[in-house]
Structure formats: structure tokens, C-alpha cells
Amino acid sequence: MAISDPITENPVITKYRQFVTDKINNQIVYGDDNLPKQSMSSFFNGTTDGIVSNPDLFDGPINAANIFAILLDDVNKYTRIRRFNANITVTGASPNGNDKIAALNTSANDAANLEREFACEWVTTVNSGIETVPIGTQGPWDSKSWANNFFAKYNTLGIQDYNAIQVVVDSTGKFISAVAHNDVENSCKKATQKYAATLKIPASVGSAATYNDIGILTAKHSFKIDSADVDHSMIVKGDIMDDADFEQLFNNLYIAWETVALSASPINYSEVVCHANCHNSCHSSRNRR
């Protein structure tokens, strides 16, 4: 399929997915449907099928100058797919086995609570940002200062990023609808539900383990790919892009994701579990008391 003769949406998006997003999704090992441990569920958001996005280039002759910006925004939706390193360590393995064991999985609870705080604070941030939208505005808005404090705190943004937030306001300034806003709201609800479920998980009885692989994580662990991170020198105003140029651009977008997601330091997760011997001995000693 020729990409550039003529430049229309369908062949460009088809090849973009082949060279970029399909390659990213195909590397996912862990997600909501394949957890390393149930107590780690708050760390993930999405199944191993991956993310589905629909970059809108409009169907017709396309100016190559806007392709890069649109696809750059899109590939940023995939930056929460990345390598992670989870260390499960053991406590309570003393010789007499009488160490106290926690009633709850404290380390998992703490991690789940941080995920919940992040997702729900993003909802508050987005809703506050919507209030700044001028009446009559439709689509993404230019002013992004409303997210500055959130970014300064977390060094990333929540689900969907601010470029994807679509807003419509009526003459009273009332918020009417948002395509991506549903994802924002749902991320908070999902994180809250996972936190509640984690609170019910007792301190694990098990052995040490390490998981080092690629997962579809929450937005808290996403990163930002800027235009400077992607070589797009083949896009020159007034020049014609051929198929080779497009393929190189797509490959460069993938490399920008790969450089951080696979090659940089992984996202770390840690959890403490109770040793089986401790658990049994502790309960045996309690039963004797």
C-alpha cells in the first residue's frame, strides 16, 4: 500500500499502526488480565491487548506538516506501556517463627493508595481546567497552565494527556460533554475500586520473587515524548514526503518510545510478603496461647 500517493488518512494510519502502535502493544506481557500477583492490580490499567487510539488526520489530502504533531500526540498515549521491575521480598523468616505478621498487605495498600490519589487528583485538575475554557470553545484548548502544578508534582500527566481532552461548553459556561473526559473520570473510579479491593488482601504468605517485564501500567508511570525527542527532519515545508520518509518518521516515533520504555531504567515496584514458616508458626503459637 502506497502511503504518499495521494496522502490520505487510511494508508497513513494503517502504516503508522504497523510501524509504531502495533509493535508497542505486541510487547505487553502483564496487564489487568495477566497480573504477576493479585495484590499488584493497582499498578496496571488495561489488558494485554493494549491501547487502541484513533489519530484524526481527516480523510482527504493531508499537509505533511500537521501529521507529525498529530502522531506525536498519539504515541504519547502509549508511554505507560513500559518495562517494570517488581521485587517481592520476605519478612518474618526468623528461626523461631514467632514474628508478628500484619493483618493487611501494607506495602500493596500504600502503592494502591498512591495510584488512587494520582488518578483522582487528575480528575480534579481536568475539571478545574475545563472551568477556564472560554464560552463557545470546542475541541482542545490552548492554555495548558492549569496542568502545571500537577506536572510539577508528578512529572507526568494523567490518562489521555491534556491534548486529548475535548470540551464543549454552552452559553452558560456549563460543561456539556467530553470524549476523553470519560476516561479521566473512569481512571479515578477504577483506581478507587482497586484500592478498596487491595485493602481486603491479607499479608501474603509466599516466597521472594522478581518480575522484570513489560506491562500496561497506569498513567502515573507514563512519560512525555517531546518533538525534540523524535527526528522529524524529513518534514520540510514545501517538500513532498515519499513512502520512505513516512516509514522513517514512523520508525523514529517508535525509537523515541523504545528509548525510554525499554532501554531506560524500569519503573520499580516493591512488596513485602510474610514467610510461610512464620505464618504457620505464628498461628500455631497463637493457638497454643
Beta strands, then each sheet from edge to edge (+ up, - down):
strand 1: 81-91
strand 2: 138-139
strand 3: 167-169
strand 4: 175-177
strand 5: 205-206
strand 6: 209-216
strand 7: 267-275
sheet 1: 5+ 7+ 1+ 6-
sheet 2: 2+ 3- 4+
end
